Amino acid sequence: PNLLICGKPGNGKSKLVEALDGIAEIMKVGSQMKCAYMGSAAVNIAGTTLLRSWNIPVFNKGEKIVFSRWNDNKLNALKKRFGHDFRNISAVVIDEVSTIQPYMLAYLNDRMQEMFQVFDKPFGGRMVILLGDFQQKPPTSGMSLPESVMKYVEKGESPTFADVKNKKLGPTEIGGYLFSKFRYIKLTSQHRSEDPTHMEVLNKMSETGVITVDDLKTYDKLSSKDLDSDDFRFATIIVTGNNERREIN
């Protein structure tokens, strides 16, 4: 199955990736290949950047999006990471899926089909897991995955996998079609915090992308005294970005 798993901060998306790592190891079915569009997000799941790993080009605004051949050196570099036995890739995980443009998903499908030499199944017959929250950061340019699906809905079109195989659709349309076939799972339980005031701020961040100084007035400013307590390891901290979070960790 191909899965789309969504949830707000603290709902357990990253924990799920860890759990799947353990399951893959216990079942001896190879490794997950973990990716994200942004390097900071890839670091969070001990993964790599999606575009570099799968040799997916970047297209500038207004530039026509087309499929290009996989660079042989980059294909061999990816195979080498798995001891030249790329069949050890049991699943591809993409975190922060809200930042992915539709054509990138189409490219991933194309690359995986070529790698595994399976052209009659999406993603070469391998499992793909998309994780994220579409109320958070959108793509840096272009439309989002849900937007590409809505274009079909608005036009009343019903593309098929045969259209994908025969390249009757463009990369953006293929990405939208593939995305529409993912099974949707929504995580709703909050595991990160039992503080309702803090959760109100987190939910506001997630839903609006904006918080104010007033929202932060309930928080204490971090001091060196806080670090003296062992309990600090379990404290909730709001930071400006991943670099600051890693420093504190």
Backbone torsions as a table, in degrees:
resi	resn	phi	psi	omega
1	PRO	NA	151.4	171.0
2	ASN	-107.2	127.7	-169.6
3	LEU	-117.2	138.9	169.7
4	LEU	-112.5	113.3	-176.1
5	ILE	-115.3	114.8	-176.9
6	CYS	-116.3	155.2	177.8
7	GLY	177.6	160.2	-180.0
8	LYS	-80.1	172.4	177.2
9	PRO	-54.6	131.9	177.9
10	GLY	88.7	3.0	-180.0
11	ASN	-84.1	-6.9	172.8
12	GLY	104.7	19.7	-179.1
13	LYS	-64.1	-49.1	-179.8
14	SER	-66.4	-36.2	177.8
15	LYS	-62.5	-35.8	179.2
16	LEU	-63.7	-38.9	177.5
17	VAL	-60.9	-43.3	177.3
18	GLU	-60.5	-43.8	-179.0
19	ALA	-62.4	-42.2	180.0
20	LEU	-66.2	-34.7	173.9
21	ASP	-57.0	-46.5	-178.8
22	GLY	-65.5	-41.3	179.8
23	ILE	-63.7	-43.6	179.5
24	ALA	-60.4	-38.9	-179.9
25	GLU	-69.1	-45.1	-179.5
26	ILE	-62.3	-41.6	-177.3
27	MET	-82.2	-6.9	-179.4
28	LYS	54.5	49.0	-179.6
29	VAL	-110.8	22.8	179.4
30	GLY	94.6	-156.8	-174.9
31	SER	-121.6	153.3	169.3
32	GLN	-81.4	140.9	170.6
33	MET	-100.5	112.2	-172.6
34	LYS	-100.3	129.6	-174.9
35	CYS	-137.3	163.4	169.8
36	ALA	-155.6	158.0	179.7
37	TYR	-66.7	-45.0	-177.6
38	MET	-95.7	142.2	-179.4
39	GLY	-59.9	-38.9	-178.0
40	SER	-63.7	-37.2	178.3
41	ALA	-71.6	-35.6	178.8
42	ALA	-65.0	-39.6	179.0
43	VAL	-60.1	-37.7	-177.4
44	ASN	-60.5	-28.5	-178.8
45	ILE	-113.1	18.7	-179.4
46	ALA	55.4	45.5	-177.8
47	GLY	-119.5	-161.6	-179.3
48	THR	-130.0	169.7	-180.0
49	THR	-76.5	138.4	-174.7
50	LEU	-61.0	-48.2	-172.9
51	LEU	-67.2	-41.2	-179.3
52	ARG	-69.2	-45.5	-176.7
53	SER	-61.0	-40.6	-174.2
54	TRP	-105.4	14.3	175.8
55	ASN	52.3	50.6	178.9
56	ILE	-98.8	121.1	-177.7
57	PRO	-73.3	160.7	175.3
58	VAL	-103.2	133.4	179.2
59	PHE	-111.4	131.7	179.0
60	ASN	-74.4	159.4	-179.5
61	LYS	-56.7	130.2	179.8
62	GLY	88.3	-12.9	180.0
63	GLU	-80.6	140.6	-179.6
64	LYS	-70.9	131.0	-179.9
65	ILE	-88.1	120.4	-179.2
66	VAL	-132.3	159.5	175.1
67	PHE	-81.7	139.5	175.2
68	SER	-127.4	159.0	-178.7
69	ARG	-65.4	150.5	176.8
70	TRP	-73.3	128.6	175.8
71	ASN	-63.9	124.1	-175.1
72	ASP	-57.8	-41.3	-179.4
73	ASN	-63.5	-39.0	-178.8
74	LYS	-73.8	-33.8	175.7
75	LEU	-64.7	-45.2	179.6
76	ASN	-65.9	-34.9	177.8
77	ALA	-63.6	-39.8	178.6
78	LEU	-67.4	-43.2	178.2
79	LYS	-61.7	-39.5	-178.2
80	LYS	-61.6	-34.2	179.5
81	ARG	-61.0	-24.8	-179.3
82	PHE	-107.5	31.0	177.7
83	GLY	62.9	32.9	-178.7
84	HIS	63.9	-0.1	174.7
85	ASP	-108.1	80.8	-175.3
86	PHE	-68.5	-9.6	175.7
87	ARG	-65.1	-13.0	177.1
88	ASN	-69.9	-9.3	176.4
89	ILE	-77.3	106.0	-178.8
90	SER	-86.7	-27.6	-179.0
91	ALA	-158.9	153.0	173.3
92	VAL	-112.7	124.7	-179.7
93	VAL	-108.0	129.8	175.6
94	ILE	-119.6	115.8	179.6
95	ASP	-92.2	161.6	-178.8
96	GLU	51.9	53.6	-174.1
97	VAL	-63.5	-19.9	-179.9
98	SER	-62.5	-20.4	-178.4
99	THR	-88.3	-3.7	-175.6
100	ILE	-88.1	132.3	172.6
101	GLN	-83.9	150.9	-176.4
102	PRO	-54.9	-39.3	-176.7
103	TYR	-63.5	-26.3	-180.0
104	MET	-67.3	-36.8	177.2
105	LEU	-68.5	-37.4	177.1
106	ALA	-63.9	-41.0	178.1
107	TYR	-64.3	-42.5	179.1
108	LEU	-59.8	-43.3	177.3
109	ASN	-58.1	-47.3	-179.2
110	ASP	-61.5	-45.4	-177.9
111	ARG	-66.0	-42.6	-177.7
112	MET	-69.4	-36.8	176.4
113	GLN	-62.7	-41.8	179.3
114	GLU	-67.3	-43.1	-177.8
115	MET	-62.3	-45.4	-176.0
116	PHE	-93.2	-1.2	179.2
117	GLN	54.8	38.6	175.3
118	VAL	-124.2	110.1	-172.1
119	PHE	-108.2	-5.9	-177.6
120	ASP	-101.0	10.3	177.2
121	LYS	-134.6	144.2	176.1
122	PRO	-58.6	139.3	176.5
123	PHE	55.7	34.2	175.9
124	GLY	62.5	22.7	178.2
125	GLY	81.7	5.1	178.8
126	ARG	-96.6	159.6	-179.1
127	MET	-80.1	137.4	173.9
128	VAL	-123.8	132.9	-179.5
129	ILE	-121.0	120.4	177.9
130	LEU	-103.5	130.8	-178.2
131	LEU	-125.0	142.6	174.6
132	GLY	158.5	-168.7	-177.0
133	ASP	-141.1	111.3	-175.8
134	PHE	-73.3	-1.0	172.9
135	GLN	-89.9	1.0	178.3
136	GLN	-102.0	-151.0	-169.6
137	LYS	-58.7	126.4	177.4
138	PRO	-84.2	176.8	175.4
139	PRO	-58.7	153.3	179.9
140	THR	-66.8	-26.2	173.9
141	SER	-156.1	167.2	179.3
142	GLY	76.2	-178.1	-177.4
143	MET	-87.8	162.7	177.8
144	SER	-86.7	168.8	178.3
145	LEU	-60.4	-47.1	177.5
146	PRO	-60.3	-35.6	178.3
147	GLU	-61.4	-40.1	-177.7
148	SER	-66.9	-33.0	177.2
149	VAL	-70.0	-40.5	-178.1
150	MET	-61.6	-27.5	178.4
151	LYS	-62.1	-38.1	176.0
152	TYR	-66.0	-44.3	-177.0
153	VAL	-60.6	-44.7	-178.5
154	GLU	-64.1	-37.3	-178.2
155	LYS	-85.7	-12.3	-177.9
156	GLY	72.5	24.9	-178.9
157	GLU	-88.6	153.3	177.8
158	SER	-134.3	79.4	179.5
159	PRO	-66.4	160.1	-179.8
160	THR	-122.9	169.8	178.1
161	PHE	-66.7	-27.0	176.0
162	ALA	-61.6	-37.4	177.0
163	ASP	-63.8	-35.2	177.9
164	VAL	-68.6	-49.0	-177.8
165	LYS	-59.3	-40.9	-175.6
166	ASN	-89.8	7.1	178.7
167	LYS	54.8	38.1	176.3
168	LYS	-79.9	-10.4	177.7
169	LEU	-112.5	155.4	174.3
170	GLY	-78.1	168.3	-178.4
171	PRO	-55.0	-39.9	-179.9
172	THR	-65.7	-43.3	179.8
173	GLU	-66.5	-38.7	178.7
174	ILE	-63.5	-43.3	178.6
175	GLY	-59.6	-42.1	178.3
176	GLY	-64.2	-42.3	178.8
177	TYR	-62.0	-48.9	-178.7
178	LEU	-60.0	-43.3	-178.7
179	PHE	-61.3	-36.9	-178.0
180	SER	-66.7	-15.6	-177.1
181	LYS	-95.7	-1.9	179.2
182	PHE	-74.0	141.8	175.4
183	ARG	-78.5	129.8	-173.1
184	TYR	-96.1	127.0	175.5
185	ILE	-126.3	129.0	-179.9
186	LYS	-110.4	123.7	175.7
187	LEU	-89.1	131.8	-174.9
188	THR	-124.2	-19.1	-177.3
189	SER	-78.4	135.9	179.9
190	GLN	-90.9	118.9	-177.8
191	HIS	-107.5	-16.2	-171.2
192	ARG	-83.9	-30.6	-173.9
193	SER	-149.5	143.5	174.0
194	GLU	-110.6	16.5	-178.5
195	ASP	-97.9	108.9	-175.7
196	PRO	-62.6	-33.0	180.0
197	THR	-67.2	-43.4	178.9
198	HIS	-64.8	-41.1	-178.8
199	MET	-64.9	-31.5	177.6
200	GLU	-62.7	-41.3	178.2
201	VAL	-67.1	-44.5	179.5
202	LEU	-59.4	-43.9	-179.7
203	ASN	-65.6	-36.2	178.2
204	LYS	-65.6	-41.0	176.0
205	MET	-56.9	-46.7	-176.0
206	SER	-67.1	-41.8	-171.5
207	GLU	-85.2	-29.9	-176.4
208	THR	-116.9	-20.8	-177.0
209	GLY	75.0	5.6	-176.6
210	VAL	-132.6	131.8	168.4
211	ILE	-129.4	157.6	-175.8
212	THR	-115.0	173.5	176.2
213	VAL	-59.3	-38.4	179.2
214	ASP	-60.7	-36.0	178.4
215	ASP	-63.5	-28.5	-174.9
216	LEU	-93.0	-3.2	-175.4
217	LYS	-67.7	-20.0	179.9
218	THR	-80.9	-7.6	-177.0
219	TYR	-97.0	145.3	172.7
220	ASP	-85.2	148.0	175.9
221	LYS	-77.5	137.3	-177.5
222	LEU	-65.8	133.8	178.6
223	SER	-130.4	166.9	-179.9
224	SER	-64.5	-27.0	179.6
225	LYS	-63.8	-34.3	179.2
226	ASP	-59.6	-34.7	-176.3
227	LEU	-71.1	-15.4	-179.0
228	ASP	-71.4	-23.8	-176.8
229	SER	-91.1	136.7	177.9
230	ASP	-66.3	-25.7	179.6
231	ASP	-64.1	-18.4	-178.5
232	PHE	-56.8	-29.6	-178.5
233	ARG	-60.2	-24.0	-176.4
234	PHE	-107.4	11.0	-176.8
235	ALA	-79.0	152.8	173.7
236	THR	-88.4	128.1	-177.9
237	ILE	-129.5	135.5	173.4
238	ILE	-100.0	127.1	-178.1
239	VAL	-124.4	168.0	-177.6
240	THR	-84.9	-16.2	-179.0
241	GLY	-179.6	178.4	-174.7
242	ASN	-66.4	-33.2	179.5
243	ASN	-61.0	-44.9	-179.7
244	GLU	-65.2	-40.4	179.1
245	ARG	-61.4	-43.3	-179.0
246	ARG	-66.0	-38.5	177.1
247	GLU	-58.5	-45.5	-178.8
248	ILE	-66.4	-42.6	179.0
249	ASN	-58.9	NA	NA
